[in-house]
Amino acid sequence: MKTKMRVLTVDDSRTILAMLHHTLTNAGFEVLQAEDGQKGLDVLASEPVDVVITDINMPVMDGITFIRNVRSSGRFNSLPILILTTETSQDKRDQGRAAGGTGWIVKPFDPDKLIAVIRRVVH
Amino acid sequence: MGEFDAFQATFFEECAELLGELEEQFAAIADGDRSPGRLNAVFRAVHSIKGGAGAFGFVRLIGFAHAYETALDQVRSGTIVLGPASIKLCIRANDVLADLVSASREGRNPAPGLGDAEEMEFAALLAGETRAGEAEPVVADDEAPIEEFDIDFVPVMVDLAARPEAVRRTTGDDLDAFEDAPFRLSRNRYLIRFTPHGELYARANDPLILLRELASLGETEVRAIIGEIPPLSDFEPFGVYASWEIGLVSATASPEQIAEIFEFVEGICDLSIEALGEEDVSPSAPPAEAAPSFADLAAALIGSAAPAAPEIAAPEVEAPPMLSLVVAEPEADRRGAVQSIRVDLDKIDRVVNMVGELVITQSMLTQQMDETLRSRYQELVRGLEVLAQTTRGLQDSVMAIRAQPVKSVFSRMPRLVRDLCARTGKQIRLDMVGEATEIDKTVIEQIADPLTHMIRNAADHGIESIERRRAAGKPEEGTIRLSAEQAGGNILITVEDDGAGIDRERVLAVARSRGVVGPDQVLSDEQIDNLIFAPGFSTAETVSDISGRGVGMDVVRANIDKIGGSVDVRSRPGQGTRMTLRLPLTLAVLDVMLVRLGGLPYVVPLSVILETIQCARAEFGVGPSGARMLRVRGDYVQVVDLGAVFGVPSALPLEDRFILLCEAEAGLRVALVVDDIVGQQQVVIKSLEQNFERVEGIAGGTILGDGSVGLIVDVEGVRGLSVRRLAA
């Protein structure tokens, strides 16, 4: 039996988390949530995850630092990480990729596009 | 509620928190704290509002938040230094933001021109910075372009044109994609050469997925180029050796669509996409060699040749095994690394109710234990003691779940005071203390209106005009201090101003003219001050649009009474006024004194009882109307025989009975005569209105330890009843 894909969503905005949760669960994903990078790391430490979607601007630990920490831990070299960015912030996107981000999702996101983007980084 | 509405509700809830956060951060910034943490927090708050607004297409809100955010970004990067003027601008911008959020929530268009001035000032700030620093233009790729006009201010041109498109996209209307795709009857061939760099793998991109995505566009033939793979002895675990050539035949795919698949790996691979023309005329297409399977790769690795498999194996990957899932839903607490969850209030209330029943059952069990049972079943007794402790612990924990910091209400006040300043022309500073004090959520909801009214009252009637303050030798800026603290089983919320104090002569004159106070009645200063809470009382000579909306401070008292709290005012002429709200920690459980009337149990809230007196030791007198009075340290207090009021007359002589000296209204005392005082306990309040009907003099009911129903005495109501009985 094929088990569901698990997505870890990291964002300090409850609105965005709720929308991601809705879209992703409808598409058959299982969704984990964290509200900043530090909590994202905590979840990764204890839960198997197939793909991560993370915001950049967050309190406690921002998305760039989060990605850098995930990659430098050595445990998650093949874990796809998607960065949530706005259309205009090309520099954030580049910073995120330089830190080890796999791809990006442009906010505000269209549900179908969101799923399509995830399908482009996970099996 | 539809999903979309639910998201919007979440968004507006979050906006309220973020706006509160902005208030709080700017209060500290205005006090001189410019730490990067604060500047980042305000940037984030505005950024989050903009992000959420983007999802719902609140165009004006997005535009303004963007302009504000752009300025804040320069502030946190240090390009713009916040001075008093720019802090004021930001505080005004917070108000605009709040208004735009309200407009969006209510589905109306914001007032025309709202925020335009602030936006222009932000633009001027940015432009000024550029000139002064002679630095590179502040406008980076991600910021709104600034267009120069031949005027003093340079407006920020927010990229509004792009928004409708963004909005449309959220509707899931994807027809555009089809329109863009060229309509073909024939099929096109492409040759794609793809060589990943090490970086591609380091970022968890996976060539297999890209190949699979390509396959979704049409028919593919994939050839892996594995000649670079070294013998195992030279093999580097993270070395990059493989590349691919893909032949794609597709009726629909455009080169752009193919490129899009490789969007994420741009710059971290070598990629060429070559259009080979239409299917039938493409002799230059590469020979569709059988692609090697994993077995080939493995064979290549160990340096031995293996026969090529006829087809590439479809990438089929098993998902990792699952563990049981614990989803942690984050709570809005941005402060520390507190793990939290969001729970429906209904669910908590159910637990509160059940714990209430548990408390009653536990005390019922304890009461069943008579001496014989006690000596016989010591283990049972011990068990019951533990049960009692655990139950109490459980009760406290559940109450703590419902508790919330008063900050959620306090944070609305700075805005209120600013508005009041603008409207009255006064200068008022608001100091807030003890915002972290926690109080039951229901209580918090109930105090927002009274508190607003008290602050309005303090600003409108308390603090004097600038001229009058100057004349009185006071600083022009008046101060209102809003504080919260826990005191025993109560929360005290105090609104204190340094204004003129209550004009007692005028208050008394108005009270007499309205018949609130009899012509010969002599009142203490304290009693006069508290007249402002009397029903229908309002001394404002001109009805301002601030506190004079036809409702006076009596509404404050009524609201606070409803939740079992009390309100009191103390004033010093020329020095100021202090209003204190005394609130119960929780509404669900009440500390009471259990008494008996004609053999029946009644309970009186402990919070109103000042002292208990044996009738045999009390000193009675007779008042002017012939009513019996109790003499307490020189004062006479009205005596009410509770049994007589409730129609359960006492069989006991007066000297065997007891008096509860209670505070009915602040400053007004009443002596309740009861048959017996049983003791103190906690009870769970049951509403009489919901289960029966409203009864004057009774605030509610409760189930006592022995299962009998005890009625909760409404002391103020009882006093009113007995006054009318006397008059009749």
Interface residues (C-beta under 8 A of the other chain):
Chain A: K2 T3 K4 M5 R6 D12 S13 R14 T15 I16 L17 A18 M19 H22 E30 V31 L32 Q33 A34 E35 Q38 K39 V43 E47 P48 D50 N57 M58 P59 V60 R71 F76 N77 S78 L79 P80 I81 T86 E87 T88 S89 Q90 D91 K92 R97 G100 G101 T102 G103 W104 K107 P108 F109 D110 P111 D112 K113 R119 R120 V121 V122 H123
Chain B: E3 A6 F7 T10 F11 E13 E14 N40 A41 F43 R44 H47 S48 G51 G52 G54 A55 A140 D141 D142 E143 D159 A162 A166 R169 T170 G172 D174 Y201 A202 R203 A204 N205 D206 L208 I209 L210 R212 E213 I261 E263 F264 P315 V317 A319 P320 P321 M322 L323 L325 V326 V327 A328 E329 P330 A332 R334 A337 Q339
